[in-house]
Amino acid sequence: MRPSGRKTDQMRTISIETGITRHAEGSCLIRVGDTHVICTASVDERVPPFLRNSGLGWVTAEYGMLPRATTSRTRREAAAGKQGGRTVEIQRLIGRSLRAGVDRVALGERQITIDCDVIQADGGTRCAAITGGWVALKLAVNQLMRAGLVTTDPLVDPVSAVSCGIYAGQPVLDLDYPEDSEAGVDGNFVMTGDRLIEVQMSAEGATFAREQMDALLDLATAGTAELAAAQRAAVA
């Protein structure tokens, strides 16, 4: 039995509220159970120096957690004077995941920065950030297309992510914190359509078999399809 009472193949409740900030070209608040993340997309009509005159656009990301997103207060990284290694790793994951779903030629020579701020954490924050980040990105691209600055949609299929793991000996979908903290195997799956973008998996105290990994991939495929449906509904 899962702590939440969910079935092994059941996602947490998903909601995506768009247009939550006034100034960003695209924004949303994504809730996946008790994990809540604000995602914004900001358009800059310039690219990093290494892409100048290349004709290619760029998508990058920044990630952070508010001090009381978790059960005890975490010191702001700005107060420490630098980002932690986990933060850097997650924001790089978000950036490269979203770029994998972008036609950078169609985007044109401009940069879109996705900011993902976790306001409440209960497991799967990086997955929620990727999923909500795509919604914010799509809304920003839609604005560029309405303005005639982009003529061909550079985003074909939604990019979404979900965690899966082996909990109490069973493959389960969409781990919350109580499951994530005790899982024997933990994995994050980033997908677009039926194609994999990135898989992060590790044994957290027990090895796992090929058939268990296949079972987790099947769960992730179903979970990201559900997330993609919510993304499409949010940007419709």
C-alpha positions, 0 to 999 in steps of 0.5 A, a space after each residue: 500500500 502506498 502512503 497516499 493510498 494511490 494505485 501503483 500506476 496512479 498519478 497525483 492530482 495535476 493542475 496547471 493555472 496559466 497567466 499567473 504573472 503580469 510581466 512574463 511572456 509566459 507563466 503558469 503555476 503547476 501543482 502535482 499533488 502537494 508539489 507546487 512550482 511557478 514557471 515563467 518564460 522571458 524572451 530576450 531578442 539576443 542569444 549568448 555570444 557563442 550563438 551570435 549570427 548562427 540563426 539558432 535560438 536558445 532556451 535556458 533555465 534557472 531553478 530555485 526553492 523558496 526557503 520554506 518550500 520544505 518542512 524546515 526552512 532552507 537558507 536562501 542560496 543568495 545568502 550563501 553567495 552561490 548556488 548549490 550543486 543540486 540546484 545547478 544540476 536540476 536547472 541544467 536538466 530543465 534547460 536541456 530537456 526543453 531544448 530537446 523539444 525546440 526547433 531552434 531554427 524556427 525559434 530564430 536568433 533569440 533566447 527564452 529563459 525559463 525560471 522555475 521557483 518551487 513554492 512547496 515541495 513534496 517530491 518530483 520538483 524537477 519533473 514538475 518544473 520541466 512540465 510547467 516550464 514547457 507550458 510557460 515556454 509554449 505560451 511565450 512562443 504563442 505570443 511571438 507567433 501572434 506578433 509575427 516574430 516567429 512564423 513556424 511553431 518551434 514546439 511540436 510535442 509537449 515535453 514532460 517529466 515524471 518520477 517512478 521508482 521501486 517502493 516496497 518492492 513494487 514499481 510505482 508512478 509519480 513518487 511523493 516525498 514519503 515514497 521518494 525518501 524510502 524508494 529502493 530505486 528512484 528514476 526520473 523520465 523526461 519524454 516528448 511524445 513516445 520518445 525519451 529525452 533523458 532518463 536518470 535512474 539509480 539504486 538507492 540501496 538495492 539493485 534492480 533487474 531489467 524487467 523492473 526498469 522496463 516496468 518503470 518505463 511503461 509507467 513513465 510513458 503512461 504518466 507523461 502522456 497524462 501530463 501532456 494532455 494537461 499541458 495541451 489543455 492548459 495552452 489551448 
